[in-house]
Structures are given as C-alpha cells and as structure tokens.
Amino acid sequence: MKNVKRKNIFRTADFFSAVAAMMLFVSACEKDNSSPDSGSDDRDKYIRAWTCNETSQQQGTSTYSITISKDNTSPDGIIVKNFYNLGNATNTIMIVDGNNVAINSQNVSGNTISGTGVYHNSSLLTFSFTTYDGITVDTVSISAH
C-alpha cells in the first residue's frame, strides 16, 4: 500500500512540475507591454502644409509655404517641398527622431543644405540650417506655423 501512495505522490509531483514548467513557458512568450511600440509613426505630426516665416542672413525675411510628406523609402524620413523657398518641384529629405529633425547635407537645386529642426507642438516647427550655393554661405532660421 505504501508503494501505491508513493507512486501517486510522484505522479502528482510530476503533474505539478509539468504545469509549473508550462506556466513559465507561457509567461515567457507573453508580449512585453513595457516597450514603447505603440504602432504610431513619429512622422505623422509633421505631415501637412506649413507657413514659414524665414530669416536669412543673405536674403532677409520672407514668408512662404512648405509641404511635408512621408518618405516611403525610409522609415523615419520626410520630404519637404519648397524648403528654403526653392520651389514646389524641389525635395529636401529630412530624418525624424521624435520631436527632432536632422537635415543631412544634401544638394537641393544647386544649394548644399544642412541643419536641424524641432517640432514644438502642432502649431510650431522650427528649423536652423545653412546653405551654400557655391559662392555664399547663408545662415537661416525658419519658424513654421
């Protein structure tokens, strides 16, 4: 009789061990909700037409519009049309990292442009950058609304 009880105890212990192991496996496969993967795209808040108030060391002040869209070839890229008032047929590529924008050095319509930008809120986006047209360096700031 003692052997039967002992076998049942071992079977019960094996069963509980198996259940505990399965619980560990299942809990190890659960999604980690602590990560910031909310499915949102940092670029979404930039996408629209903006009115720019530009201050240029070389050209003074001016007001014009830019249009920002997603760059489908880059997961964090945006395309800005008419940046530096170079025309709606021009594309300036920028990289978004949260509220920060990098304007990596690039040639846009004969101007080498590089700088940074900051998204402040839904009604304020600022840029600070330099341009070089092969003769003159221009330092520019934009406040876009």
N, C-alpha and C positions, 0 to 999 in steps of 0.2 A: 504494500500500500504506500509505503514511503517513496518508492521509485516512481509511482504514478503521479504523486503530488509534486515530486521534484521535477518530472518531465513537464507537467503543466506549468510550473513556475518558470522553467526555462522557456517554454513556448510563449508564455505571457511576456517574459522579459524580451524575447526576440521580437515579438509583435510590437511592443512599445519602442524598442530600439529602431525598428524599421519605420514606425510612424514619426519618431523624432528626426530621423535622417531625411525623410520625405519633407518634413516641415522646414528643415534647413535648406533643402534644395529649392523648395517653392519660394521661400523668403529670399533666397539668393537671386532668384530670377525676377523679382518684382522690379518695376520701373522706379528709378531714383528720382523722386519728385523734388529733390533739393536743387537740381540743376536748373539754370535759367532758360532752358529750352521751351519757350512758350509758343514757338511757331511764328512769332512775329518777325518782321523784317525791319531792321533799323532804318532802311532807306525810305520806308513808306511816308514818314513825316516830311520828307524833303520834296516829294513828288507833287509838283504843281507849278503854276506861273507865279513869279515873284517880281515886284517892282524894286529896282535897285537905285539907291542913291549912292553914287560913286564919287570918291575924292581921289584924284590922280595928281601927282606932283608935276607931271608934264602937261596934262590936258585940263586941269581944274576940276570943276564939279559937273556932273551930268546925271540925268535920270533916264532909265530905260528898263525894259523888261527882259527877264530870262525865263526859260522853261526848263524844268528839271524832270528827267525821266530815269527809269532804271536801265542800267547797262546789262543786257541779257547775257553778255559774255563773261560777267564777273559777279560773284555772289554778294559783293559789297560795293560794287561800282555804280556810279550815277553819271549821266550825261547831261551837261549843261549847255543849252543852246544860247547863243548870243552873249556869252560871258565876255566881259571887257568891251561890250558893245561892238563885237566883231562881225555881227550879222547872224541871222537865224539859220543860215546854212552851215555855221561852224559848230563843232562839238568839242567841248572841253571835258575830259574824263577826270572824275574825282573818286576818291575812295572814302567810304563812310565807316566810321568806327564809333558807334553810339551817337553822341552829340558832336563828335569831331569829324572834320573833313580834311583829307590830305589832297593837295593839288600837286601831284608829282610832276617834275619838269617835263614839259611836252611842247611841241611846236603846234600852234594854232594860228593858221592864216599868216604865217611869217613872223609870229611873235612867240618867243620862248616864255612860257608862263609857269610859275611855281609858287606855292604858298600853302595857306591853311584856311580853314573855315570853322565856324562854331554855330551849331543850332541852339539858340537860346530858348525859344518857345515857338508856338505855331504862328506867331506874327513877327519874329525876328531871327534872321540868319545873317551872320557877318562873315566877311572874307578879308584877309590881308595877304597880299601877294606882290610879286614883282613880275615885270615883263621886260623883255629885251628884244628889240626889233632889228638887231644887228648894228645899230648905231647908238641908241639911247636906252638906258635903264630907267624904267618908270616904277615907282612905288605907289601901290594903290590900296585903298580900303573901300569896302562896299558894306552898306547896311541895307539888307533886303527885307521887304515887308510883304 
